[in-house]
Amino acid sequence: MSAANSPRWTSLPLLGRLWQAWRSLSPPVPEDSVTLRVLVQLLVIVGIVATDVAAGTTTSLWAVPLSIMGASWSWFRRRERNIVLKFVLAIALIVTLVVFLSNLVTTLNDTRVILAELLIQVQVLHTFDLPRRKDLGYSMIIALILIGVAGTISQTMAFAPFLVVFLLLAIPTLIYDYRSRLGLGDRTSDGSQASVFRTLRHSFPWKASLTLGLLVLSLGLVLFAAIPRVPGYQLRSFPVSSTIDFRGDFDGRNIASPQAQTDGTQFNGEGDGTAEGPGEVDETFYAGFSESMNQNLRGSMTPQVVMRVRSQAPGFWRVIAFDEYTGQGWRISRNDDVRDVRRSPWSFRFDLPFMGPRSFTQEVIQTYSIVADFPGLIPVLDQPRYLYFPTEDVAIGPEGSLRSPVPLSDGLTYSVVSHVSLRDRTRLGEADTTYPQSISDVYLQVPDEIEERLRDYTQSVLDNAVNPLTNPYEISLYLAQYLKQNYDIPQDPFGLEFLDEGEDLALDFLFRCEESPNPAACTPGGYPDHFSTVFTLLLRSVGIPARLATGFGPGNFNPFTGLYEVKNTHAFALTEVYFPSHGWFAFDPIPGHEVIPPSVSEYEPFGVLRQFWDWIAGWLPSPVAGFINGIFVMIGRAIDWFLARFSEGWLGILSGLLTLVLFSFAGWLSWQGWREWKRRRWLSKLAQMERLYQQMLQRLAADGCPKHPAHTPLEFARQVGDRYPPEVRSMVSRICQAYVGWRYGKESVPVEELRQQWQTVQRQDWRRKLATLRGR
């Protein structure tokens, strides 16, 4: 624009100078590589779609088309200043920032999705102005951040294909970014502009890129398996769903349920939920998640994923417990004894009161993501201390269960901090046997008509023990093992006959075959939950307080997502036994289960690597697998000890650092020794003349005079030059000439004589260097 065509306001002194300074600026150098632009755009699209799939949102429906439009616009306008567009983009960015801050204030829960949406909005606006290569670099970084956010949010393997595609796109993108930096762009050998497909077909190193991609993917899987899983969530910002606006009265006494889990009736949380008599198991819902539990049911559930759990340690995801045995099931006798807990309006955290004495505990953090409708009961690990839940109220039942005012629906997320009791067999074996009145009045209940028979049966079992059982803990372990070994679970879910009115489940379980007219055809035992019921009553019959608790087993751990996938078929009942001053501890008498349920004592930082090893160990002989397993245990304990040092103050940190330095030095010495052994082994396999020649090359290379691969032996001999004394140069020349004559002329050479002369020259050279050092 000439001076005559300049705007009138440019005649003002200050504005005129600014206008001239701006006009004198050179326009940005545009990026002309269409291939690089297309690859960057594909990276961005993969990042946006991956975030959408992981978060369950629909942002990509508008973000991907707009991003493609913006990239096309920026290509055609790449040589223009685009002043008006820049002002429009600046205004749009300010609006985006205002919307983000508004969402951030109104949403106190997980902010990862909000931040991802902000990045996507910024990227869409950014695509409309991409003239330079560094602008494309910003887009590459945003795509990388988006794929990282998607990885932290994802709970299924659906993220894996996006990660692989992103890797396959990232390698050519980086290659063409480097080509652009060198000024090559999309030019062919004759200097003409090539199309994207022609560039990728002729100038892209496909073989090397695929090899690099497989190498990176393999290395990533190895690191993923080997990296230690140390306790996380240190910032105390836990994932929680958005606030659920519940309108109505909530006292916690009724359990909100989407469907009854009884014999065909629909229980909606009203009344006492009593269910008696024969019935069939619901195909979806487990029968033990209500105010009462009918165990006179037959059938099986259809497997369905209920929730996914991220936890620092596996465990029994406890839902509810029962105190009163009804003869064919259980009920909560004190259901009106419920405590309401309300959280602050500024935080999602509920401070839960301790629900009993605990001696030794460990903090375990869990995040639950519900994927199927579930009753208004909140699964948690034992002894929850803090609950991050999206309602304003929750309730604590008389048996320590957490209750929600609404059913848990698909998509709900909450977090829990539990102080899980540590199980120590010695301490629990020494626990007092004087129980508080509040415990003995409730958890020793056995129907009068069966109490004496159960007591006699239990005492006869204990009397037959090989070693005397002197405390409740050993008695509990023995009885649980006894039930596992002497009673069976029928294969047919309808194999057992229904109990008639007045018949008792425990007596039928224990004495059915004794009273059967055909004992040989009778299978003693019952269904899985029946074992826990009988076990609880046997303990009560000899004066040990116990109760029945229902929940989920750990589920199937997915090492690629780090989540436990819990199905409805993982639900079962176990027995909790009370130990004064220590609290309740679970025992599992069901065949096929471990007597001691998984807990924090089984936490391993290298859990993924351990699972992989267990798979390999199944193919190895037992002695070999046992030996290697012992090595892994020693290494794991050493790493645990080392990590524990950093939590013991400055003295622990210093001792940990000193240990790290010593192990590093020992590792370096081991590495040097291994290299030297490998070198000697390689030399021992060579011919004598070849060995002497290689030893000479290695000695000179150590002195700072290496042989270039392109040089011949004779050229190397001349290269030694004035760096060494005449006798050394002469000896090097003689060895090189002898090597050439032996290698290429098949000449016979005096190898042993040359070796002795070379050793003599080396000793003289060392003495000369030592004398020089002493002279200094």
Helices and strands as residue ranges (DSSP letters): G 8-11, H 13-24, H 34-55, H 60-76, H 83-106, H 112-126, H 133-153, H 159-181, H 196-202, H 206-226, E 279-280, E 292-294, E 297-298, E 305-311, E 317-322, E 324-325, E 329-331, E 339-342, E 349-351, E 361-370, E 377-378, E 384-388, E 393-396, E 402-403, E 413-421, H 425-429, H 437-443, H 448-463, H 472-486, H 505-515, G 519-521, H 528-541, E 546-552, E 556-558, E 563-567, G 568-570, E 571-579, E 583-587, G 600-602, H 607-617, H 622-645, H 649-684, H 688-702, H 713-720, G 721-723, H 726-744, H 751-775
